[in-house]
Amino acid sequence: MNYHYLTLQNQPAGPVSLDEVRALARAGTIAADPMVCPIGGTEWKVLSSLAEAAAAQPAAEAPRSADEKPAVEAGRGAAIESAFAKPARWLAGLCRPSLLEAGLAASKVVGHFAMLAGAVAMVVLTLRQSIYLKNSDPLLPGIVFVVILLLAQFSAVRLLPVTGQLAARLPSRVSSPALFDCAGVFAIFLALLMLVIGVVGMFPRGEGRPLMDVRALLYYLPWAVLWAGLGVVALHPKSVAHETADGSVGEDAIGVAAFFLKAGIKIMPLFFALFAVLGTVVLIWGIFDQLTRVGEALRFVGLMPLPGLLPPTLGGGVIGAGAVLTAGLLPLCAYLMFLAGSLVLEVLRAWLARTEQAAKL
C-alpha cells in the first residue's frame, strides 16, 4: 500500500511506499517521524505508529476517481524528486561533516608549521643571496619581512579559533534546503573538474615543452579546495548553524546570504594551510633555483607581497614569501570581512522585521 506524507512545509506529497518515506526521513528531506496517510484514507498518523511493514505493490489497482488525480500526479512528482535527490544524498553521505572538521583542524596545525618553516626558509634564502651577490642588500629587507611574517602568524594564532566560532553566532534559516542541495552537487562537481584540469595541465603537449609543468596544478588547486569546501558545507548546512524553517521571501534571501558568508569563513583554514604550504615550498625551492616556472604560477594566483617590499634579487622567493604572508593575514582579513557582512545582514533583518510588522498594522 502507498501512502501520502507531509513535507517540511506541511504540504501533502506522494503517494509512495513506506520504504520511500523512511528513506526520505533518513535523508532529512522530510521530518524524522512524518505524518502519513494511506491512499483513499482521511486519517493522518505518524510513521512510527504504523505496525505494518512496506508491502509489495498490488499487481493491479482499482481505477481512481477524478478526485484522486492530483494525488496521482503528486506521487509521480515525488518519485521523480526522489530519483534526482539520490546524488545529493549519496554525496552528503560520502562528504561527512566529520571529515571536514578533521580537515579544518589539520589545516590549522599544518598552516602554522608551514609558516614557521617559511620564515626559516626566508632567512636562509636571504643569507644565500647575500653571499652569492657579495653584498648585504637582500639581508635587511629579508629580516624585516620575517618579522612581519611572525607578526602575521601571531594574529593567525589568535584569530583562527575565534573565526571557527563565528558561524554559530550568526543564525540563519531558509524555507527549503533545495538550493543548498543543488549548490553542494554543483560545487563538488566543479572541484573535481578543477582538479582534473590542473592534473591534465601538468603534462603539456608540443615540441620544446617540458615533460611536466606544475603551473596549471598550482593555479587550479586553490579553486578546487574552494569548491570542495563549499560543497561539503552546502550538503550539511547544519555545520554552520543553518536551519530549515518557514519564513518570508525576504528572510530566505537573508538566510542564503548569511549561509554563504558563514560557509566562506568556515573553510578559511583550508586556504590558510594551502597558501602557507605553497609559499613555503616555493621559498625552499628558491634556495636552490630562481623558480621562473613555479614563481610565475603563483603570480597568476595573485600571491604577491607588497610592491617593493623585497628586492627582486630573491627571484621566485619573493612570490613564495608573498604566499606565506597571505596565509598569515588571511584570518585577520576574513574576520573583519565577516563582521562587516554580518552587520549588513543584521541591519537588513531588522529593517525587514520592522517592515513586516508595519504591514500587519
C-alpha positions as CSV (number, residue, x, y, z in Angstrom):
1,M,0.0,0.0,0.0
2,N,1.2,3.5,-0.8
3,Y,0.9,6.5,1.5
4,H,0.8,10.3,1.3
5,Y,3.3,12.1,3.6
6,L,3.7,15.7,4.8
7,T,6.7,17.7,3.7
8,L,8.7,20.1,5.9
9,Q,6.3,22.8,4.8
10,N,3.3,20.6,5.9
11,Q,2.2,20.0,2.3
12,P,0.9,16.6,1.3
13,A,3.1,14.7,-1.2
14,G,3.1,11.2,-2.6
15,P,1.8,8.6,-2.7
16,V,4.9,6.5,-2.2
17,S,5.7,3.3,-0.4
18,L,6.6,3.2,3.2
19,D,10.2,2.3,2.3
20,E,10.5,5.5,0.3
21,V,9.0,7.6,3.1
22,R,11.6,6.1,5.5
23,A,14.4,6.8,3.0
24,L,13.3,10.5,2.7
25,A,13.1,10.7,6.5
26,R,16.6,9.3,7.0
27,A,18.0,11.7,4.4
28,G,16.5,14.7,6.2
29,T,14.3,15.7,3.3
30,I,11.2,15.3,5.5
31,A,10.7,15.1,9.2
32,A,12.3,12.2,11.1
33,D,8.8,10.8,12.0
34,P,6.5,12.3,9.4
35,M,2.7,12.2,9.2
36,V,1.4,9.7,6.7
37,C,-2.0,8.8,5.3
38,P,-2.9,5.8,3.1
39,I,-4.4,6.3,-0.3
40,G,-8.1,7.0,0.0
41,G,-7.9,7.4,3.7
42,T,-8.6,10.5,5.8
43,E,-6.7,9.8,9.0
44,W,-3.1,11.0,9.3
45,K,-0.8,9.1,11.6
46,V,2.9,9.4,12.5
47,L,5.0,6.9,10.6
48,S,6.3,5.2,13.8
49,S,2.7,4.3,14.8
50,L,2.2,2.1,11.8
51,A,2.9,-1.5,12.7
52,E,2.7,-2.9,9.2
53,A,5.9,-3.1,7.0
54,A,6.1,-1.8,3.5
55,A,4.4,-4.4,1.4
56,A,4.8,-5.1,-2.3
57,Q,2.6,-3.1,-4.6
58,P,-0.5,-5.0,-5.9
59,A,-0.4,-6.1,-9.4
60,A,-3.4,-4.1,-10.3
61,E,-5.1,-1.2,-8.6
62,A,-8.7,-0.1,-8.7
63,P,-9.5,2.8,-11.1
64,R,-9.0,6.1,-9.4
65,S,-11.7,8.7,-9.3
66,A,-11.3,12.2,-10.7
67,D,-10.7,13.5,-7.2
68,E,-7.6,11.3,-6.8
69,K,-5.9,12.6,-10.0
70,P,-4.0,15.4,-8.1
71,A,-2.7,12.8,-5.7
72,V,-1.5,10.6,-8.5
73,E,0.3,13.5,-10.1
74,A,1.9,14.4,-6.8
75,G,3.1,10.8,-6.4
76,R,4.8,10.9,-9.8
77,G,6.4,14.2,-8.9
78,A,7.6,12.8,-5.6
79,A,9.1,9.8,-7.4
80,I,11.0,12.0,-9.8
81,E,12.1,14.2,-7.0
82,S,13.3,11.2,-5.0
83,A,15.3,9.9,-8.0
84,F,17.1,13.2,-8.6
85,A,17.7,13.7,-4.8
86,K,19.8,10.5,-4.7
87,P,23.0,12.2,-5.9
88,A,22.8,14.8,-3.2
89,R,22.1,12.1,-0.6
90,W,25.0,10.0,-1.8
91,L,27.4,12.9,-1.8
92,A,26.2,14.0,1.6
93,G,26.9,10.6,3.0
94,L,30.3,10.5,1.3
95,C,31.4,14.0,2.3
96,R,30.6,13.8,6.0
97,P,30.9,16.8,8.3
98,S,33.3,14.9,10.5
99,L,35.8,14.7,7.5
100,L,35.5,18.5,7.0
101,E,36.1,19.2,10.7
102,A,39.1,16.9,10.8
103,G,40.5,18.6,7.6
104,L,40.0,22.1,9.2
105,A,41.7,21.1,12.4
106,A,44.6,19.5,10.5
107,S,44.8,22.6,8.2
108,K,45.4,24.9,11.2
109,V,48.3,22.8,12.5
110,V,49.8,22.3,9.1
111,G,49.5,26.0,8.3
112,H,51.2,27.2,11.5
113,F,54.1,24.8,11.0
114,A,54.4,25.8,7.3
115,M,54.6,29.5,8.2
116,L,57.4,28.8,10.7
117,A,59.2,26.7,8.1
118,G,58.6,29.6,5.6
119,A,60.2,32.1,8.0
120,V,63.3,29.9,8.4
121,A,63.5,29.4,4.6
122,M,63.3,33.1,4.1
123,V,66.3,33.7,6.4
124,V,68.3,31.0,4.6
125,L,67.3,32.4,1.2
126,T,68.4,36.0,2.1
127,L,71.7,34.7,3.5
128,R,72.3,32.7,0.4
129,Q,71.6,35.7,-1.9
130,S,73.8,38.0,0.2
131,I,76.7,35.5,0.0
132,Y,76.1,35.0,-3.7
133,L,75.9,38.7,-4.5
134,K,78.7,39.5,-2.0
135,N,76.7,42.4,-0.5
136,S,74.0,42.8,2.2
137,D,71.3,44.3,0.0
138,P,68.9,41.4,0.4
139,L,69.7,40.7,4.0
140,L,68.0,43.6,5.8
141,P,64.7,43.5,3.8
142,G,64.5,39.8,4.3
143,I,64.9,40.0,8.1
144,V,62.3,42.8,8.2
145,F,59.9,40.6,6.2
146,V,60.5,37.7,8.6
147,V,59.5,39.9,11.5
148,I,56.3,41.0,9.6
149,L,55.7,37.3,8.8
150,L,55.9,36.3,12.5
151,L,53.5,39.2,13.5
152,A,51.1,37.9,10.8
153,Q,51.3,34.4,12.3
154,F,50.7,35.8,15.8
155,S,47.4,37.3,14.5
156,A,46.6,34.0,12.8
157,V,47.2,32.1,16.1
158,R,44.9,34.4,18.0
159,L,42.1,34.7,15.4
160,L,41.8,31.2,13.9
161,P,40.0,29.8,17.0
162,V,37.7,32.9,17.0
163,T,36.8,32.6,13.3
164,G,35.8,29.0,13.9
165,Q,33.1,30.1,16.3
166,L,31.7,33.0,14.3
167,A,29.4,30.8,12.1
168,A,27.4,29.6,15.1
169,R,26.9,33.2,16.3
170,L,25.0,34.2,13.1
171,P,21.9,32.1,13.0
172,S,20.2,31.7,9.6
173,R,17.4,29.8,8.0
174,V,15.6,29.2,4.8
175,S,12.2,27.6,3.9
176,S,13.7,24.8,1.8
177,P,17.1,23.1,1.6
178,A,16.7,22.5,-2.2
179,L,19.1,25.4,-3.1
180,F,21.8,24.0,-0.9
181,D,21.4,20.5,-2.3
182,C,21.9,21.9,-5.8
183,A,24.8,24.1,-4.7
184,G,26.5,21.2,-3.0
185,V,26.3,18.9,-6.0
186,F,27.5,21.7,-8.4
187,A,30.4,22.7,-6.1
188,I,31.7,19.1,-5.7
189,F,31.5,18.7,-9.5
190,L,33.4,22.0,-10.1
191,A,36.0,20.9,-7.5
192,L,36.6,17.6,-9.3
193,L,36.7,19.4,-12.7
194,M,39.3,22.0,-11.5
195,L,41.4,19.2,-10.1
196,V,41.3,17.2,-13.3
197,I,42.1,20.3,-15.4
198,G,45.1,21.0,-13.1
199,V,46.4,17.5,-13.3
200,V,46.0,17.2,-17.1
201,G,47.6,20.7,-17.5
202,M,50.8,19.4,-15.8
203,F,51.6,17.4,-18.9
204,P,51.7,19.9,-21.8
205,R,51.9,18.7,-25.3
206,G,54.1,20.1,-28.1
207,E,57.7,20.3,-29.1
208,G,60.0,22.2,-26.9
209,R,57.8,22.0,-23.8
210,P,58.9,20.3,-20.5
211,L,57.6,16.9,-19.6
212,M,55.8,18.3,-16.6
213,D,54.7,21.8,-15.7
214,V,53.3,22.4,-12.2
215,R,51.9,25.8,-13.0
216,A,48.5,24.5,-14.1
217,L,48.1,22.5,-10.9
218,L,49.1,25.4,-8.7
219,Y,46.6,27.6,-10.4
220,Y,43.6,25.3,-10.2
221,L,44.3,23.7,-6.8
222,P,43.1,26.7,-4.7
223,W,39.9,26.8,-6.7
224,A,39.4,23.0,-6.3
225,V,39.8,23.5,-2.5
226,L,37.3,26.4,-2.5
227,W,34.6,24.5,-4.3
228,A,35.1,21.2,-2.4
229,G,34.8,23.0,0.9
230,L,31.7,24.9,-0.1
231,G,30.2,21.7,-1.5
232,V,30.6,19.9,1.8
233,V,29.2,22.8,3.8
234,A,26.2,23.2,1.4
235,L,25.4,19.5,1.7
236,H,25.5,19.8,5.5
237,P,24.2,23.3,6.3
238,K,23.7,22.5,10.0
239,S,27.5,22.5,10.3
240,V,27.3,26.4,10.1
241,A,24.2,26.7,12.3
242,H,21.8,26.9,9.4
243,E,18.3,25.6,9.8
244,T,15.3,24.9,7.7
245,A,12.1,26.7,8.8
246,D,9.2,28.5,7.3
247,G,9.7,32.2,6.7
248,S,9.1,35.1,4.2
249,V,10.9,35.6,0.9
250,G,12.9,38.3,2.5
251,E,14.0,36.1,5.3
252,D,15.0,33.4,2.8
253,A,17.2,35.9,0.9
254,I,18.9,37.0,4.1
255,G,19.3,33.4,5.1
256,V,21.0,32.5,1.8
257,A,23.4,35.4,2.0
258,A,24.2,34.5,5.7
259,F,24.8,30.9,4.7
260,F,27.4,31.7,2.1
261,L,29.1,34.3,4.4
262,K,29.4,31.6,7.1
263,A,30.5,28.9,4.7
264,G,33.3,31.2,3.5
265,I,34.7,31.7,7.0
266,K,34.2,28.1,7.8
267,I,36.5,26.8,5.1
268,M,39.0,29.7,5.5
269,P,41.6,27.4,7.4
270,L,41.9,25.3,4.2
271,F,43.2,28.4,2.4
272,F,45.4,29.3,5.3
273,A,47.2,26.0,5.1
274,L,47.2,25.9,1.3
275,F,48.8,29.3,0.9
276,A,51.3,28.7,3.7
277,V,52.4,25.3,2.3
278,L,52.7,26.6,-1.3
279,G,54.6,29.6,-0.3
280,T,57.0,27.6,1.9
281,V,57.6,25.1,-0.9
282,V,58.4,28.0,-3.3
283,L,60.8,29.6,-0.7
284,I,62.6,26.3,-0.1
285,W,62.9,25.7,-3.8
286,G,64.1,29.3,-4.2
287,I,67.1,28.5,-2.1
288,F,68.3,26.3,-5.0
289,D,66.7,27.8,-8.0
290,Q,65.2,31.1,-9.3
291,L,61.9,29.4,-9.8
292,T,60.9,31.0,-13.1
293,R,58.1,28.5,-13.7
294,V,56.7,27.9,-10.2
295,G,57.0,31.5,-9.3
296,E,55.0,32.6,-12.3
297,A,52.3,30.0,-11.4
298,L,51.9,31.6,-8.0
299,R,51.9,35.1,-9.6
300,F,48.8,34.0,-11.6
301,V,47.0,33.1,-8.4
302,G,47.8,36.6,-7.1
303,L,50.1,35.5,-4.3
304,M,52.4,38.6,-4.4
305,P,53.7,40.7,-1.5
306,L,53.5,44.4,-1.3
307,P,55.4,46.1,-4.3
308,G,59.0,46.9,-3.4
309,L,58.9,45.2,0.0
310,L,61.6,42.6,-1.1
311,P,64.4,43.0,-3.6
312,P,64.0,41.3,-7.0
313,T,67.3,39.5,-6.4
314,L,65.5,36.9,-4.4
315,G,63.9,35.6,-7.6
316,G,61.0,33.2,-7.1
317,G,61.4,33.5,-3.4
318,V,59.6,36.9,-3.5
319,I,56.4,35.2,-4.7
320,G,56.8,32.4,-2.2
321,A,57.1,35.0,0.6
322,G,54.0,36.7,-0.6
323,A,52.1,33.5,-0.4
324,V,53.1,32.8,3.2
325,L,52.3,36.4,4.1
326,T,48.9,36.0,2.5
327,A,48.3,32.9,4.7
328,G,49.2,34.8,7.8
329,L,46.9,37.8,7.1
330,L,44.0,35.7,5.8
331,P,42.4,35.0,9.3
332,L,42.5,38.8,10.1
333,C,41.0,39.8,6.8
334,A,38.3,37.0,7.0
335,Y,37.4,38.1,10.5
336,L,37.0,41.8,9.5
337,M,35.0,40.9,6.4
338,F,32.7,38.6,8.3
339,L,32.0,41.2,10.9
340,A,31.2,43.8,8.1
341,G,29.0,41.3,6.3
342,S,27.2,40.3,9.4
343,L,26.5,43.9,10.3
344,V,24.9,44.5,6.9
345,L,22.7,41.3,7.3
346,E,21.6,42.3,10.8
347,V,20.6,45.7,9.6
348,L,18.6,44.2,6.8
349,R,17.0,41.7,9.1
350,A,15.9,44.4,11.5
351,W,14.6,46.5,8.6
352,L,12.6,43.5,7.2
353,A,11.1,42.7,10.6
354,R,10.0,46.3,11.1
355,T,8.5,46.4,7.6
356,E,6.5,43.2,8.1
357,Q,5.3,44.5,11.5
358,A,4.2,47.7,9.9
359,A,2.4,45.8,7.1
360,K,0.4,43.8,9.7
361,L,-0.8,47.0,11.4
